[in-house]
Amino acid sequence: MDAKAARVAAFDLLARKAWSARELTRRLARQGAPAEVARAVVAELESRGYVNDEGFARWWAEARARGRRVGSLRLARELRARGIAPALAAAAVASAFDEVPEAERALEAARRRLPALLRSRPDRARARLGDYLLRRGYPARVALAAVTRLLGRPEAVEEPGDEPRA
């Protein structure tokens, strides 16, 4: 694939969805463009504003945080996997939670998941809800706060030998 064909392929890919520079370079290489041609085409598209990692990162983080109810840890990991620089990823993740704080999004995700957990195994709902939020990429303190807000504090379990002394 020459530069002209790679450019056409890149525009075709960009017409369908947004891509990070690294993802687009890899996709062009998979479609048969030599690595140097793919890098050159993507660099040209970046200089013209068609590929913008900062804009892509902000769009991706906001869409995933809102639509999939994904937490900040998972968002940052996904963006880094797509070739976004750590500083850009951190800024995009922070902006994704500007309108609705992460704690509120975690609480909403927990509210949506809780009824199914209570139906299947109510005795395990607390642990499973916490695990669910951790898998969604919410920090442990945010997940714990959401579980506590919905289910209250866990009951203190008395150990044998914890009887009050007279």
Beta strands, then each sheet from edge to edge (+ up, - down):
end
